[in-house]
Amino acid sequence: MSAEQETSNTINSLHVKFSPDNTNEPIEYSNYYAPLQNNEVIPNDYPTRTSFRIDNPYGIHPPHEIIDQSSSRDSEKVVEVSPNERYVRLNTLLGKGAYKVVYKAIDRDEGYEVAWNTMQAMSNPNNKDLEHEIQILKSVRHPNIIAFHDAWYGDNEFVFVTELMTSGTLREYIRKLVPLPNLKIIKRWSRQILKGLAYLHGHNPPIIHRDIKCDNIFINGAHGEVKIGDMGTAEMKLGKKYTLIGTPEFMAPEMYEEQGYSEKVDIYAFGMCLLEMATGEYPYGECKNAAQIYKKVSAGVKPACLSKVVNPEVLSVIENCLSNEDERMSAQEILEHSFLAVEPDVVLLAADPDNVHLTLQVVFKGMDKLSVKFDFNVETDTAEEVVREMIEEQVLPERYQQHITKEINRILRDIDKPSESEQAEQVRRSVWRRESDIRNELERTRAELNQANERVLEIEQKYETYESRVLAAENKYREALRTLKELEELKLPAIAEVDNKPPNEIMNSLSINSPSTAVSQSLDEREREKLVNHILDGQEIIKNYV
């Protein structure tokens, strides 16, 4: 017997019909809501051929068909009314999946829009059981679960009215975020999904969704609000469950086994959702049909895209979700994991007038709303010592040590800061000091400017003195040049007249026609004698000069 035949026989033994390997048509479980009993497989659980295969990175399961209503809003008409006449269905088609069609409807009591969901049914279930299950779904009220308003069984179809989400499924939304959602977004989505699961699993007995996947999680893109939808497959856990229902890529191994399963199958499916958020790929996209998926899941082979998860904390959470049933964390435990845990707040409750004795409180967020109040002495305590003591006494979780220490130190720094009035006074004084400094600097600058002007005037006066001296020197220079020129003119005649003559003869020989006559006539006896002496001295000089 071949491996494929063995796989097929194993599946048939579970009363589930899979499409043969040689077909190109994908298969999917019908999610028709019906009351289910242990050890019972109803026809609606059978996988059915729903559409031709489409090539997409998400593997076998095709995305919901989204209908563009932009051109038909003006032609909306009421086409159907609920049995209690509260809800009216419009002719506006919102979406169409492999097993469900969604229309826009109006709640006439409240006046807001809702989603009218129709699913094909193969038989009419027991009305008493159906009513019981509907009441269970109506009782589910949580911010992260789509509200279930009403349901009824019609002509070969099951109709249920739910809250209307504006941005489609999470799977469709992930495809819009190119290349991939960042870690902050993944954390926000994961927290909301897990809070919804923790609420369902917290019922007594727990409510198991059984078909958690990104196609059944819806989002309001305007607020980032995520809600679990398609509660038609949910069932309350009364002991182990055996009914095989869900989507192959998201079904835990124990769902294929005869030992039954618990609410932990939703945790396994959440791990696959987290894998799709982190990689953008549909789990087991490498498989061609459900039989191959079953074979890998039964053999413990994880999806190929798991190797593409980069963040170690994300990988740790996914691996735990995909582990054996008894090893998986609960939804609340995953919320407390370091990857998703919301850090607590540290607040100052009271302080004495001197801000020495403080009363602080650590407030943990989450479902348990834990808080720890303690006293702190600014003069004797340190944040590090106080937090370490509370961890040793198991009052605080160790994983928050660094964060709480940091927050306490932040509060201490804030206490040291002055009050608003003190800050205003400090600002006023600072402005006054600055203004005074500017005035002093201005006075110093003005004094320096005056000194500079005085130096300029002094320099200008010195310049005028030097300039007058230069002019006088120039005049003397010009006078000297003129005298030198006259001497040059007198030089030759004088040489001729005084050559080898004594001074007296020189003086007597000066005639009226001599060039020096005009000079000699204006001299008295003393001056003539002095001139003779000068002539004698000049005679020697002229001789040397010549």
ZIHU-V219918 format. One record per residue. RES is the residue in three letters. PHI is phi in whole degrees, 0 to 359 (none if undefined). D_FIRST is the distance of its C-alpha to the first C-alpha in whole Angstrom. Layout:
res=RES phi=PHI d_first=D_FIRST
res=RES phi=PHI d_first=D_FIRST
//
This chain:
res=MET phi=none d_first=0
res=SER phi=285 d_first=4
res=ALA phi=296 d_first=7
res=GLU phi=294 d_first=8
res=GLN phi=294 d_first=6
res=GLU phi=297 d_first=7
res=THR phi=298 d_first=10
res=SER phi=296 d_first=11
res=ASN phi=295 d_first=10
res=THR phi=298 d_first=12
res=ILE phi=295 d_first=15
res=ASN phi=297 d_first=15
res=SER phi=294 d_first=16
res=LEU phi=268 d_first=19
res=HIS phi=63 d_first=20
res=VAL phi=240 d_first=20
res=LYS phi=266 d_first=19
res=PHE phi=253 d_first=18
res=SER phi=294 d_first=19
res=PRO phi=300 d_first=16
res=ASP phi=293 d_first=16
res=ASN phi=274 d_first=18
res=THR phi=263 d_first=21
res=ASN phi=263 d_first=24
res=GLU phi=269 d_first=25
res=PRO phi=290 d_first=25
res=ILE phi=236 d_first=24
res=GLU phi=203 d_first=26
res=TYR phi=288 d_first=27
res=SER phi=282 d_first=30
res=ASN phi=260 d_first=33
res=TYR phi=303 d_first=35
res=TYR phi=280 d_first=37
res=ALA phi=203 d_first=37
res=PRO phi=295 d_first=38
res=LEU phi=238 d_first=34
res=GLN phi=247 d_first=34
res=ASN phi=301 d_first=32
res=ASN phi=64 d_first=28
res=GLU phi=239 d_first=29
res=VAL phi=244 d_first=27
res=ILE phi=264 d_first=29
res=PRO phi=303 d_first=28
res=ASN phi=291 d_first=30
res=ASP phi=278 d_first=27
res=TYR phi=294 d_first=25
res=PRO phi=296 d_first=24
res=THR phi=233 d_first=26
res=ARG phi=291 d_first=26
res=THR phi=248 d_first=30
res=SER phi=192 d_first=31
res=PHE phi=285 d_first=30
res=ARG phi=291 d_first=29
res=ILE phi=242 d_first=32
res=ASP phi=280 d_first=32
res=ASN phi=207 d_first=33
res=PRO phi=288 d_first=33
res=TYR phi=259 d_first=32
res=GLY phi=80 d_first=28
res=ILE phi=290 d_first=26
res=HIS phi=286 d_first=29
res=PRO phi=282 d_first=32
res=PRO phi=286 d_first=36
res=HIS phi=298 d_first=38
res=GLU phi=275 d_first=40
res=ILE phi=259 d_first=44
res=ILE phi=262 d_first=47
res=ASP phi=279 d_first=50
res=GLN phi=255 d_first=53
res=SER phi=297 d_first=56
res=SER phi=259 d_first=57
res=SER phi=241 d_first=57
res=ARG phi=294 d_first=58
res=ASP phi=287 d_first=61
res=SER phi=252 d_first=60
res=GLU phi=293 d_first=58
res=LYS phi=222 d_first=59
res=VAL phi=282 d_first=58
res=VAL phi=239 d_first=55
res=GLU phi=201 d_first=54
res=VAL phi=233 d_first=55
res=SER phi=291 d_first=54
res=PRO phi=303 d_first=54
res=ASN phi=271 d_first=57
res=GLU phi=64 d_first=58
res=ARG phi=277 d_first=58
res=TYR phi=250 d_first=56
res=VAL phi=239 d_first=56
res=ARG phi=270 d_first=53
res=LEU phi=266 d_first=54
res=ASN phi=276 d_first=53
res=THR phi=272 d_first=52
res=LEU phi=272 d_first=48
res=LEU phi=269 d_first=47
res=GLY phi=194 d_first=44
res=LYS phi=217 d_first=41
res=GLY phi=249 d_first=37
res=ALA phi=290 d_first=34
res=TYR phi=227 d_first=35
res=LYS phi=216 d_first=38
res=VAL phi=239 d_first=42
res=VAL phi=240 d_first=45
res=TYR phi=243 d_first=48
res=LYS phi=280 d_first=51
res=ALA phi=220 d_first=53
res=ILE phi=231 d_first=57
res=ASP phi=274 d_first=58
res=ARG phi=287 d_first=61
res=ASP phi=284 d_first=62
res=GLU phi=260 d_first=62
res=GLY phi=84 d_first=62
res=TYR phi=239 d_first=59
res=GLU phi=281 d_first=56
res=VAL phi=224 d_first=53
res=ALA phi=254 d_first=49
res=TRP phi=257 d_first=48
res=ASN phi=256 d_first=44
res=THR phi=237 d_first=43
res=MET phi=227 d_first=39
res=GLN phi=289 d_first=37
res=ALA phi=237 d_first=37
res=MET phi=264 d_first=35
res=SER phi=203 d_first=37
res=ASN phi=272 d_first=40
res=PRO phi=289 d_first=40
res=ASN phi=299 d_first=42
res=ASN phi=298 d_first=45
res=LYS phi=293 d_first=46
res=ASP phi=294 d_first=43
res=LEU phi=299 d_first=43
res=GLU phi=297 d_first=47
res=HIS phi=296 d_first=46
res=GLU phi=293 d_first=43
res=ILE phi=297 d_first=46
res=GLN phi=296 d_first=48
res=ILE phi=297 d_first=46
res=LEU phi=295 d_first=45
res=LYS phi=294 d_first=49
res=SER phi=283 d_first=50
res=VAL phi=283 d_first=48
res=ARG phi=223 d_first=51
res=HIS phi=206 d_first=50
res=PRO phi=301 d_first=51
res=ASN phi=250 d_first=48
res=ILE phi=229 d_first=46
res=ILE phi=301 d_first=47
res=ALA phi=294 d_first=49
res=PHE phi=259 d_first=48
res=HIS phi=267 d_first=51
res=ASP phi=197 d_first=50
res=ALA phi=202 d_first=47
res=TRP phi=200 d_first=47
res=TYR phi=255 d_first=45
res=GLY phi=251 d_first=46
res=ASP phi=286 d_first=45
res=ASN phi=55 d_first=41
res=GLU phi=210 d_first=41
res=PHE phi=251 d_first=42
res=VAL phi=244 d_first=45
res=PHE phi=219 d_first=46
res=VAL phi=253 d_first=48
res=THR phi=227 d_first=48
res=GLU phi=300 d_first=50
res=LEU phi=263 d_first=50
res=MET phi=258 d_first=49
res=THR phi=268 d_first=51
res=SER phi=245 d_first=49
res=GLY phi=79 d_first=45
res=THR phi=275 d_first=42
res=LEU phi=295 d_first=42
res=ARG phi=298 d_first=39
res=GLU phi=296 d_first=41
res=TYR phi=292 d_first=44
res=ILE phi=299 d_first=42
res=ARG phi=293 d_first=42
res=LYS phi=280 d_first=45
res=LEU phi=274 d_first=46
res=VAL phi=264 d_first=46
res=PRO phi=278 d_first=45
res=LEU phi=211 d_first=44
res=PRO phi=298 d_first=45
res=ASN phi=283 d_first=47
res=LEU phi=298 d_first=47
res=LYS phi=298 d_first=50
res=ILE phi=293 d_first=48
res=ILE phi=300 d_first=45
res=LYS phi=298 d_first=47
res=ARG phi=297 d_first=49
res=TRP phi=298 d_first=46
res=SER phi=299 d_first=44
res=ARG phi=302 d_first=46
res=GLN phi=292 d_first=47
res=ILE phi=297 d_first=43
res=LEU phi=293 d_first=43
res=LYS phi=296 d_first=46
res=GLY phi=296 d_first=45
res=LEU phi=293 d_first=42
res=ALA phi=299 d_first=44
res=TYR phi=294 d_first=46
res=LEU phi=297 d_first=43
res=HIS phi=287 d_first=42
res=GLY phi=279 d_first=45
res=HIS phi=290 d_first=46
res=ASN phi=237 d_first=46
res=PRO phi=284 d_first=43
res=PRO phi=298 d_first=41
res=ILE phi=262 d_first=40
res=ILE phi=258 d_first=37
res=HIS phi=287 d_first=37
res=ARG phi=77 d_first=33
res=ASP phi=212 d_first=33
res=ILE phi=288 d_first=35
res=LYS phi=195 d_first=34
res=CYS phi=295 d_first=37
res=ASP phi=285 d_first=37
res=ASN phi=252 d_first=38
res=ILE phi=244 d_first=41
res=PHE phi=243 d_first=44
res=ILE phi=222 d_first=47
res=ASN phi=259 d_first=51
res=GLY phi=298 d_first=51
res=ALA phi=293 d_first=55
res=HIS phi=239 d_first=55
res=GLY phi=70 d_first=51
res=GLU phi=277 d_first=51
res=VAL phi=244 d_first=47
res=LYS phi=221 d_first=46
res=ILE phi=281 d_first=42
res=GLY phi=236 d_first=42
res=ASP phi=51 d_first=40
res=MET phi=282 d_first=40
res=GLY phi=297 d_first=39
res=THR phi=265 d_first=35
res=ALA phi=289 d_first=37
res=GLU phi=206 d_first=38
res=MET phi=284 d_first=40
res=LYS phi=275 d_first=38
res=LEU phi=243 d_first=38
res=GLY phi=80 d_first=36
res=LYS phi=286 d_first=33
res=LYS phi=256 d_first=31
res=TYR phi=232 d_first=28
res=THR phi=292 d_first=28
res=LEU phi=270 d_first=25
res=ILE phi=207 d_first=28
res=GLY phi=139 d_first=29
res=THR phi=247 d_first=27
res=PRO phi=310 d_first=24
res=GLU phi=296 d_first=26
res=PHE phi=245 d_first=28
res=MET phi=271 d_first=26
res=ALA phi=290 d_first=26
res=PRO phi=303 d_first=23
res=GLU phi=292 d_first=25
res=MET phi=289 d_first=25
res=TYR phi=271 d_first=21
res=GLU phi=262 d_first=21
res=GLU phi=276 d_first=23
res=GLN phi=282 d_first=26
res=GLY phi=89 d_first=27
res=TYR phi=214 d_first=29
res=SER phi=234 d_first=33
res=GLU phi=294 d_first=35
res=LYS phi=294 d_first=34
res=VAL phi=294 d_first=31
res=ASP phi=290 d_first=34
res=ILE phi=292 d_first=35
res=TYR phi=302 d_first=32
res=ALA phi=295 d_first=32
res=PHE phi=298 d_first=36
res=GLY phi=302 d_first=34
res=MET phi=292 d_first=32
res=CYS phi=297 d_first=35
res=LEU phi=297 d_first=37
res=LEU phi=297 d_first=35
res=GLU phi=292 d_first=35
res=MET phi=297 d_first=39
res=ALA phi=282 d_first=39
res=THR phi=246 d_first=37
res=GLY phi=77 d_first=37
res=GLU phi=246 d_first=34
res=TYR phi=284 d_first=31
res=PRO phi=302 d_first=29
res=TYR phi=58 d_first=25
res=GLY phi=295 d_first=27
res=GLU phi=283 d_first=25
res=CYS phi=273 d_first=22
res=LYS phi=266 d_first=21
res=ASN phi=207 d_first=20
res=ALA phi=294 d_first=20
res=ALA phi=297 d_first=16
res=GLN phi=293 d_first=16
res=ILE phi=297 d_first=19
res=TYR phi=302 d_first=18
res=LYS phi=298 d_first=15
res=LYS phi=291 d_first=18
res=VAL phi=297 d_first=20
res=SER phi=295 d_first=18
res=ALA phi=274 d_first=18
res=GLY phi=78 d_first=22
res=VAL phi=276 d_first=22
res=LYS phi=278 d_first=25
res=PRO phi=302 d_first=26
res=ALA phi=297 d_first=27
res=CYS phi=289 d_first=31
res=LEU phi=299 d_first=32
res=SER phi=290 d_first=33
res=LYS phi=268 d_first=35
res=VAL phi=285 d_first=37
res=VAL phi=266 d_first=40
res=ASN phi=291 d_first=42
res=PRO phi=295 d_first=42
res=GLU phi=290 d_first=43
res=VAL phi=298 d_first=41
res=LEU phi=298 d_first=38
res=SER phi=297 d_first=38
res=VAL phi=294 d_first=38
res=ILE phi=299 d_first=35
res=GLU phi=298 d_first=33
res=ASN phi=293 d_first=35
res=CYS phi=296 d_first=34
res=LEU phi=268 d_first=30
res=SER phi=282 d_first=30
res=ASN phi=299 d_first=29
res=GLU phi=305 d_first=31
res=ASP phi=285 d_first=33
res=GLU phi=262 d_first=34
res=ARG phi=287 d_first=35
res=MET phi=287 d_first=39
res=SER phi=281 d_first=40
res=ALA phi=299 d_first=42
res=GLN phi=293 d_first=45
res=GLU phi=295 d_first=44
res=ILE phi=293 d_first=43
res=LEU phi=298 d_first=46
res=GLU phi=273 d_first=48
res=HIS phi=297 d_first=46
res=SER phi=302 d_first=48
res=PHE phi=292 d_first=46
res=LEU phi=245 d_first=47
res=ALA phi=299 d_first=50
res=VAL phi=272 d_first=53
res=GLU phi=294 d_first=56
res=PRO phi=287 d_first=59
res=ASP phi=261 d_first=63
res=VAL phi=243 d_first=66
res=VAL phi=236 d_first=69
res=LEU phi=268 d_first=73
res=LEU phi=272 d_first=74
res=ALA phi=203 d_first=77
res=ALA phi=205 d_first=80
res=ASP phi=285 d_first=83
res=PRO phi=302 d_first=86
res=ASP phi=270 d_first=86
res=ASN phi=57 d_first=82
res=VAL phi=254 d_first=82
res=HIS phi=261 d_first=80
res=LEU phi=245 d_first=77
res=THR phi=242 d_first=74
res=LEU phi=246 d_first=71
res=GLN phi=218 d_first=68
res=VAL phi=261 d_first=64
res=VAL phi=248 d_first=62
res=PHE phi=267 d_first=58
res=LYS phi=272 d_first=57
res=GLY phi=123 d_first=54
res=MET phi=285 d_first=53
res=ASP phi=274 d_first=55
res=LYS phi=54 d_first=58
res=LEU phi=289 d_first=59
res=SER phi=217 d_first=62
res=VAL phi=231 d_first=64
res=LYS phi=252 d_first=68
res=PHE phi=207 d_first=70
res=ASP phi=265 d_first=74
res=PHE phi=218 d_first=75
res=ASN phi=257 d_first=78
res=VAL phi=296 d_first=78
res=GLU phi=279 d_first=81
res=THR phi=244 d_first=79
res=ASP phi=257 d_first=75
res=THR phi=234 d_first=73
res=ALA phi=300 d_first=69
res=GLU phi=298 d_first=67
res=GLU phi=292 d_first=69
res=VAL phi=296 d_first=69
res=VAL phi=295 d_first=65
res=ARG phi=297 d_first=64
res=GLU phi=296 d_first=66
res=MET phi=293 d_first=64
res=ILE phi=290 d_first=61
res=GLU phi=297 d_first=61
res=GLU phi=275 d_first=62
res=GLN phi=61 d_first=59
res=VAL phi=275 d_first=61
res=LEU phi=240 d_first=59
res=PRO phi=291 d_first=56
res=GLU phi=295 d_first=56
res=ARG phi=295 d_first=54
res=TYR phi=262 d_first=57
res=GLN phi=303 d_first=59
res=GLN phi=296 d_first=60
res=HIS phi=294 d_first=60
res=ILE phi=294 d_first=63
res=THR phi=301 d_first=65
res=LYS phi=298 d_first=65
res=GLU phi=292 d_first=66
res=ILE phi=297 d_first=69
res=ASN phi=297 d_first=70
res=ARG phi=296 d_first=70
res=ILE phi=296 d_first=72
res=LEU phi=297 d_first=75
res=ARG phi=295 d_first=75
res=ASP phi=295 d_first=76
res=ILE phi=295 d_first=78
res=ASP phi=292 d_first=80
res=LYS phi=289 d_first=81
res=PRO phi=292 d_first=84
res=SER phi=289 d_first=84
res=GLU phi=297 d_first=85
res=SER phi=293 d_first=89
res=GLU phi=293 d_first=89
res=GLN phi=298 d_first=87
res=ALA phi=296 d_first=89
res=GLU phi=295 d_first=92
res=GLN phi=297 d_first=90
res=VAL phi=295 d_first=90
res=ARG phi=298 d_first=93
res=ARG phi=295 d_first=95
res=SER phi=296 d_first=93
res=VAL phi=295 d_first=94
res=TRP phi=297 d_first=98
res=ARG phi=297 d_first=97
res=ARG phi=294 d_first=96
res=GLU phi=296 d_first=99
res=SER phi=296 d_first=101
res=ASP phi=299 d_first=100
res=ILE phi=294 d_first=100
res=ARG phi=299 d_first=103
res=ASN phi=300 d_first=104
res=GLU phi=295 d_first=103
res=LEU phi=294 d_first=104
res=GLU phi=296 d_first=108
res=ARG phi=298 d_first=107
res=THR phi=294 d_first=106
res=ARG phi=296 d_first=109
res=ALA phi=297 d_first=111
res=GLU phi=297 d_first=110
res=LEU phi=293 d_first=111
res=ASN phi=298 d_first=114
res=GLN phi=299 d_first=115
res=ALA phi=295 d_first=113
res=ASN phi=296 d_first=115
res=GLU phi=297 d_first=118
res=ARG phi=296 d_first=117
res=VAL phi=296 d_first=117
res=LEU phi=298 d_first=121
res=GLU phi=299 d_first=122
res=ILE phi=294 d_first=120
res=GLU phi=297 d_first=122
res=GLN phi=297 d_first=125
res=LYS phi=299 d_first=125
res=TYR phi=296 d_first=124
res=GLU phi=298 d_first=127
res=THR phi=298 d_first=129
res=TYR phi=298 d_first=128
res=GLU phi=294 d_first=128
res=SER phi=295 d_first=132
res=ARG phi=296 d_first=132
res=VAL phi=296 d_first=130
res=LEU phi=298 d_first=133
res=ALA phi=297 d_first=136
res=ALA phi=297 d_first=134
res=GLU phi=295 d_first=134
res=ASN phi=296 d_first=137
res=LYS phi=300 d_first=139
res=TYR phi=295 d_first=137
res=ARG phi=295 d_first=138
res=GLU phi=296 d_first=142
res=ALA phi=296 d_first=141
res=LEU phi=297 d_first=140
res=ARG phi=296 d_first=143
res=THR phi=298 d_first=146
res=LEU phi=298 d_first=144
res=LYS phi=294 d_first=145
res=GLU phi=297 d_first=148
res=LEU phi=298 d_first=149
res=GLU phi=296 d_first=147
res=GLU phi=291 d_first=150
res=LEU phi=274 d_first=153
res=LYS phi=298 d_first=152
res=LEU phi=294 d_first=153
res=PRO phi=299 d_first=157
res=ALA phi=295 d_first=157
res=ILE phi=296 d_first=156
res=ALA phi=295 d_first=159
res=GLU phi=282 d_first=161
res=VAL phi=261 d_first=161
res=ASP phi=295 d_first=160
res=ASN phi=61 d_first=163
res=LYS phi=239 d_first=165
res=PRO phi=289 d_first=166
res=PRO phi=298 d_first=165
res=ASN phi=297 d_first=168
res=GLU phi=293 d_first=169
res=ILE phi=299 d_first=165
res=MET phi=292 d_first=166
res=ASN phi=287 d_first=169
res=SER phi=280 d_first=168
res=LEU phi=293 d_first=166
res=SER phi=254 d_first=167
res=ILE phi=294 d_first=167
res=ASN phi=273 d_first=165
res=SER phi=288 d_first=163
res=PRO phi=299 d_first=159
res=SER phi=260 d_first=159
res=THR phi=300 d_first=163
res=ALA phi=301 d_first=161
res=VAL phi=285 d_first=160
res=SER phi=292 d_first=163
res=GLN phi=293 d_first=165
res=SER phi=270 d_first=163
res=LEU phi=251 d_first=163
res=ASP phi=273 d_first=166
res=GLU phi=296 d_first=168
res=ARG phi=297 d_first=165
res=GLU phi=293 d_first=162
res=ARG phi=294 d_first=164
res=GLU phi=296 d_first=164
res=LYS phi=296 d_first=160
res=LEU phi=294 d_first=160
res=VAL phi=299 d_first=161
res=ASN phi=299 d_first=159
res=HIS phi=294 d_first=156
res=ILE phi=294 d_first=157
res=LEU phi=297 d_first=158
res=ASP phi=296 d_first=155
res=GLY phi=291 d_first=153
res=GLN phi=299 d_first=155
res=GLU phi=295 d_first=154
res=ILE phi=296 d_first=150
res=ILE phi=293 d_first=151
res=LYS phi=298 d_first=152
res=ASN phi=295 d_first=149
res=TYR phi=295 d_first=147
res=VAL phi=292 d_first=148
//
